[in-house]
Amino acid sequence: MTKTRNQFTTEFKQECVHLVLNQSYSVVQAAKAMHVGQSSLQRWLRQYRQEVKGITPQARAISPEQQRIQALEAQIRQLKRDNDLLKKASAFFAIEMQANNKSSQ
């Protein structure tokens, strides 16, 4: 028998964190109310607190600001890949044009 791992949405994690930080629930109470493990909720709280301090997490961000930062970083990576591809393509075509110019002379 294999145990499947629960996948929680960012919104769900935000709601759990909100219960502890803004609704004065204890971690135990919030974990029971949301039917999640205490260790998971503690990990989300720790991650959220780091994100609020400006530390970008390796995992998917919980805070909206860090989510935006992660999206922008992904966009930058994609643009760099696109730029590298364009550089390679232009170098290839430059070589082809030089070869065609030499052969036509």
Z-matrix of the N, CA and C atoms (Angstrom, degrees):
N
C 1 1.444
C 2 1.531 1 108.52
N 3 1.317 2 116.37 1 122.67
C 4 1.460 3 120.92 2 178.70
C 5 1.520 4 109.22 3 -101.04
N 6 1.292 5 114.20 4 144.71
C 7 1.456 6 120.15 5 179.48
C 8 1.528 7 108.24 6 -100.38
N 9 1.313 8 116.25 7 127.12
C 10 1.466 9 119.78 8 178.13
C 11 1.521 10 109.30 9 -85.94
N 12 1.283 11 114.47 10 147.70
C 13 1.461 12 120.53 11 -178.62
C 14 1.526 13 109.17 12 -91.32
N 15 1.337 14 116.21 13 133.61
C 16 1.461 15 120.73 14 178.06
C 17 1.519 16 110.25 15 -71.02
N 18 1.318 17 115.49 16 139.12
C 19 1.462 18 121.71 17 175.10
C 20 1.530 19 106.65 18 -111.74
N 21 1.317 20 116.18 19 117.01
C 22 1.458 21 120.85 20 -178.62
C 23 1.519 22 109.81 21 -103.10
N 24 1.305 23 116.39 22 139.48
C 25 1.461 24 120.43 23 178.65
C 26 1.525 25 109.87 24 -73.68
N 27 1.295 26 114.83 25 160.48
C 28 1.464 27 120.43 26 177.19
C 29 1.517 28 110.57 27 -61.83
N 30 1.325 29 116.72 28 -38.45
C 31 1.467 30 120.56 29 179.40
C 32 1.525 31 111.07 30 -62.95
N 33 1.331 32 116.24 31 -40.02
C 34 1.460 33 120.53 32 178.63
C 35 1.531 34 109.89 33 -63.68
N 36 1.323 35 116.36 34 -44.46
C 37 1.467 36 120.35 35 178.78
C 38 1.531 37 110.62 36 -61.62
N 39 1.335 38 115.94 37 -41.76
C 40 1.471 39 119.95 38 178.04
C 41 1.520 40 110.66 39 -60.64
N 42 1.316 41 116.47 40 -41.45
C 43 1.466 42 120.64 41 179.79
C 44 1.527 43 110.88 42 -63.80
N 45 1.320 44 117.28 43 -42.08
C 46 1.470 45 120.94 44 178.71
C 47 1.524 46 110.87 45 -63.67
N 48 1.320 47 116.18 46 -45.41
C 49 1.466 48 120.98 47 178.97
C 50 1.526 49 109.78 48 -62.81
N 51 1.319 50 116.46 49 -40.54
C 52 1.467 51 121.73 50 179.85
C 53 1.534 52 111.01 51 -59.78
N 54 1.321 53 116.98 52 -39.20
C 55 1.467 54 119.64 53 179.42
C 56 1.525 55 111.26 54 -58.97
N 57 1.319 56 116.39 55 -42.80
C 58 1.464 57 120.20 56 -177.18
C 59 1.529 58 111.15 57 -75.76
N 60 1.320 59 116.37 58 -45.40
C 61 1.467 60 119.12 59 -173.54
C 62 1.524 61 113.93 60 -80.20
N 63 1.323 62 117.59 61 -34.84
C 64 1.466 63 119.75 62 -173.31
C 65 1.528 64 114.54 63 -112.64
N 66 1.307 65 117.80 64 -20.73
C 67 1.461 66 120.42 65 -177.44
C 68 1.528 67 112.87 66 -107.49
N 69 1.307 68 116.88 67 6.77
C 70 1.475 69 123.28 68 176.38
C 71 1.526 70 114.07 69 61.26
N 72 1.333 71 117.48 70 27.83
C 73 1.458 72 120.30 71 172.06
C 74 1.521 73 107.74 72 -78.40
N 75 1.328 74 116.08 73 148.27
C 76 1.459 75 118.81 74 170.01
C 77 1.527 76 106.95 75 -79.04
N 78 1.318 77 116.35 76 165.60
C 79 1.466 78 120.05 77 178.77
C 80 1.525 79 109.74 78 -60.59
N 81 1.307 80 117.03 79 -41.22
C 82 1.468 81 121.41 80 -179.95
C 83 1.533 82 110.28 81 -63.04
N 84 1.323 83 116.97 82 -47.03
C 85 1.463 84 120.72 83 -179.87
C 86 1.533 85 111.77 84 -62.67
N 87 1.315 86 116.10 85 -45.18
C 88 1.471 87 120.05 86 -179.20
C 89 1.525 88 110.81 87 -65.36
N 90 1.325 89 116.83 88 -40.77
C 91 1.467 90 120.45 89 179.73
C 92 1.531 91 110.48 90 -62.63
N 93 1.313 92 116.30 91 -42.47
C 94 1.471 93 119.80 92 178.25
C 95 1.525 94 110.95 93 -67.05
N 96 1.315 95 116.87 94 -43.35
C 97 1.458 96 120.76 95 -177.97
C 98 1.530 97 111.61 96 -63.79
N 99 1.331 98 116.73 97 -35.29
C 100 1.465 99 121.01 98 -176.54
C 101 1.529 100 112.84 99 -98.07
N 102 1.323 101 116.64 100 -1.03
C 103 1.470 102 122.45 101 178.37
C 104 1.525 103 112.19 102 59.45
N 105 1.328 104 114.69 103 48.03
C 106 1.466 105 120.84 104 175.26
C 107 1.517 106 108.34 105 -128.69
N 108 1.314 107 115.58 106 163.38
C 109 1.456 108 120.19 107 177.95
C 110 1.521 109 111.65 108 -73.28
N 111 1.306 110 114.97 109 148.82
C 112 1.470 111 119.68 110 179.42
C 113 1.519 112 110.99 111 -62.55
N 114 1.324 113 116.74 112 -38.87
C 115 1.467 114 118.76 113 -178.56
C 116 1.526 115 111.00 114 -65.51
N 117 1.326 116 116.71 115 -36.36
C 118 1.470 117 119.46 116 177.57
C 119 1.522 118 110.15 117 -64.14
N 120 1.319 119 115.90 118 -46.59
C 121 1.462 120 120.15 119 -179.43
C 122 1.526 121 110.91 120 -63.73
N 123 1.322 122 117.95 121 -40.62
C 124 1.463 123 120.90 122 177.72
C 125 1.532 124 110.80 123 -63.25
N 126 1.328 125 116.68 124 -39.33
C 127 1.465 126 120.83 125 178.18
C 128 1.530 127 110.38 126 -64.48
N 129 1.338 128 117.35 127 -42.22
C 130 1.465 129 121.11 128 178.56
C 131 1.515 130 111.03 129 -64.36
N 132 1.326 131 116.90 130 -40.47
C 133 1.465 132 121.16 131 177.60
C 134 1.529 133 111.02 132 -62.90
N 135 1.322 134 116.28 133 -45.57
C 136 1.460 135 121.02 134 179.50
C 137 1.535 136 109.88 135 -61.28
N 138 1.338 137 115.91 136 -44.88
C 139 1.461 138 120.09 137 179.34
C 140 1.523 139 110.72 138 -63.17
N 141 1.335 140 117.29 139 -44.50
C 142 1.467 141 121.21 140 -179.49
C 143 1.527 142 110.86 141 -61.14
N 144 1.315 143 116.54 142 -43.88
C 145 1.466 144 120.19 143 -179.54
C 146 1.530 145 110.97 144 -63.42
N 147 1.331 146 117.01 145 -37.68
C 148 1.462 147 119.95 146 176.68
C 149 1.525 148 110.96 147 -67.17
N 150 1.329 149 116.25 148 -40.01
C 151 1.455 150 120.53 149 179.16
C 152 1.526 151 111.08 150 -62.59
N 153 1.326 152 116.67 151 -39.80
C 154 1.465 153 120.71 152 178.97
C 155 1.529 154 110.21 153 -63.52
N 156 1.330 155 116.52 154 -30.72
C 157 1.463 156 120.81 155 177.57
C 158 1.531 157 111.79 156 -78.16
N 159 1.332 158 116.60 157 -6.66
C 160 1.461 159 119.98 158 178.04
C 161 1.510 160 114.48 159 100.75
N 162 1.318 161 117.78 160 6.92
C 163 1.459 162 121.15 161 179.71
C 164 1.526 163 108.71 162 -87.76
N 165 1.323 164 116.64 163 118.17
C 166 1.461 165 121.28 164 -179.99
C 167 1.526 166 108.64 165 -78.75
N 168 1.332 167 117.44 166 125.68
C 169 1.466 168 120.19 167 -177.03
C 170 1.527 169 112.02 168 -79.65
N 171 1.319 170 116.13 169 160.82
C 172 1.462 171 121.49 170 173.64
C 173 1.521 172 109.72 171 -74.81
N 174 1.321 173 116.51 172 -36.59
C 175 1.463 174 121.77 173 179.63
C 176 1.519 175 109.64 174 -79.41
N 177 1.321 176 116.39 175 178.22
C 178 1.465 177 120.63 176 177.31
C 179 1.517 178 109.00 177 -63.80
N 180 1.315 179 115.64 178 131.78
C 181 1.467 180 121.95 179 -175.84
C 182 1.522 181 111.27 180 -68.22
N 183 1.322 182 114.95 181 153.13
C 184 1.459 183 121.82 182 177.54
C 185 1.526 184 110.28 183 -100.97
N 186 1.329 185 117.11 184 -42.39
C 187 1.469 186 119.43 185 -177.46
C 188 1.531 187 109.83 186 -77.14
N 189 1.331 188 116.90 187 144.90
C 190 1.472 189 120.29 188 -179.31
C 191 1.540 190 113.07 189 -58.39
N 192 1.323 191 117.37 190 -36.80
C 193 1.460 192 120.40 191 -179.34
C 194 1.526 193 110.73 192 -64.12
N 195 1.331 194 115.91 193 -45.25
C 196 1.459 195 119.70 194 -179.80
C 197 1.523 196 111.41 195 -70.38
N 198 1.332 197 117.56 196 -30.63
C 199 1.462 198 120.13 197 175.08
C 200 1.526 199 109.62 198 -62.54
N 201 1.316 200 116.10 199 -42.70
C 202 1.469 201 120.88 200 178.84
C 203 1.518 202 110.79 201 -64.28
N 204 1.318 203 116.92 202 -42.23
C 205 1.462 204 120.94 203 178.13
C 206 1.519 205 110.26 204 -61.09
N 207 1.338 206 117.17 205 -45.23
C 208 1.458 207 120.15 206 179.25
C 209 1.527 208 111.38 207 -63.02
N 210 1.312 209 117.64 208 -39.02
C 211 1.470 210 120.83 209 178.55
C 212 1.527 211 110.30 210 -64.97
N 213 1.323 212 116.80 211 -42.50
C 214 1.461 213 120.54 212 178.99
C 215 1.528 214 111.50 213 -66.35
N 216 1.335 215 117.14 214 -38.48
C 217 1.460 216 120.47 215 177.48
C 218 1.528 217 110.71 216 -64.82
N 219 1.332 218 117.11 217 -39.05
C 220 1.465 219 120.48 218 176.81
C 221 1.525 220 110.57 219 -64.45
N 222 1.317 221 116.38 220 -39.93
C 223 1.461 222 120.90 221 178.14
C 224 1.531 223 110.69 222 -64.52
N 225 1.305 224 117.74 223 -40.28
C 226 1.464 225 121.55 224 177.57
C 227 1.521 226 110.50 225 -62.45
N 228 1.348 227 116.97 226 -44.63
C 229 1.469 228 120.27 227 178.14
C 230 1.521 229 111.13 228 -59.12
N 231 1.343 230 116.48 229 -42.88
C 232 1.465 231 120.37 230 179.79
C 233 1.529 232 110.95 231 -65.14
N 234 1.319 233 117.48 232 -42.34
C 235 1.460 234 120.88 233 179.09
C 236 1.523 235 111.40 234 -63.78
N 237 1.336 236 117.10 235 -37.85
C 238 1.464 237 120.28 236 177.05
C 239 1.528 238 111.02 237 -64.84
N 240 1.339 239 116.79 238 -41.08
C 241 1.470 240 119.91 239 177.26
C 242 1.525 241 110.28 240 -63.36
N 243 1.334 242 116.41 241 -43.80
C 244 1.467 243 120.35 242 178.25
C 245 1.525 244 111.11 243 -61.49
N 246 1.322 245 116.85 244 -42.32
C 247 1.456 246 121.88 245 179.76
C 248 1.526 247 110.88 246 -63.11
N 249 1.331 248 117.10 247 -43.39
C 250 1.465 249 120.85 248 177.91
C 251 1.529 250 111.04 249 -61.15
N 252 1.320 251 115.94 250 -41.54
C 253 1.463 252 119.87 251 178.80
C 254 1.527 253 110.68 252 -63.47
N 255 1.316 254 117.21 253 -42.53
C 256 1.463 255 120.70 254 178.76
C 257 1.530 256 111.71 255 -64.44
N 258 1.317 257 117.20 256 -37.45
C 259 1.464 258 120.59 257 177.38
C 260 1.525 259 110.28 258 -63.34
N 261 1.328 260 116.75 259 -44.14
C 262 1.463 261 120.85 260 179.36
C 263 1.524 262 110.90 261 -64.65
N 264 1.321 263 116.60 262 -41.41
C 265 1.464 264 120.46 263 179.91
C 266 1.523 265 110.94 264 -65.40
N 267 1.331 266 117.70 265 -42.51
C 268 1.463 267 119.61 266 -179.73
C 269 1.527 268 110.73 267 -67.36
N 270 1.321 269 117.75 268 -36.52
C 271 1.465 270 120.34 269 176.62
C 272 1.528 271 110.22 270 -64.58
N 273 1.314 272 116.89 271 -41.78
C 274 1.465 273 121.37 272 178.22
C 275 1.528 274 110.62 273 -60.77
N 276 1.325 275 117.50 274 -47.82
C 277 1.454 276 120.69 275 -178.66
C 278 1.526 277 112.07 276 -68.60
N 279 1.322 278 117.42 277 -31.95
C 280 1.460 279 120.01 278 176.20
C 281 1.523 280 110.31 279 -64.43
N 282 1.309 281 117.20 280 -41.70
C 283 1.470 282 121.61 281 177.37
C 284 1.519 283 110.22 282 -64.78
N 285 1.323 284 117.19 283 -42.31
C 286 1.469 285 121.55 284 178.71
C 287 1.527 286 110.93 285 -62.43
N 288 1.322 287 117.15 286 -41.94
C 289 1.469 288 120.42 287 -179.86
C 290 1.525 289 110.69 288 -65.34
N 291 1.336 290 116.45 289 -40.67
C 292 1.467 291 119.78 290 178.32
C 293 1.519 292 110.36 291 -64.09
N 294 1.319 293 116.80 292 -40.71
C 295 1.468 294 120.98 293 179.43
C 296 1.526 295 109.98 294 -65.31
N 297 1.320 296 117.75 295 -40.60
C 298 1.478 297 121.01 296 178.90
C 299 1.518 298 111.38 297 -67.91
N 300 1.333 299 117.79 298 -38.17
C 301 1.457 300 121.40 299 178.63
C 302 1.529 301 110.94 300 -65.40
N 303 1.326 302 118.29 301 -40.73
C 304 1.463 303 122.11 302 179.74
C 305 1.523 304 110.96 303 -67.97
N 306 1.343 305 116.69 304 -38.80
C 307 1.458 306 119.56 305 -177.49
C 308 1.532 307 111.93 306 -73.97
N 309 1.322 308 118.04 307 -24.06
C 310 1.455 309 120.93 308 -179.45
C 311 1.513 310 112.43 309 -85.77
N 312 1.320 311 117.28 310 -11.73
C 313 1.468 312 119.51 311 -178.84
C 314 1.473 313 112.65 312 -87.09
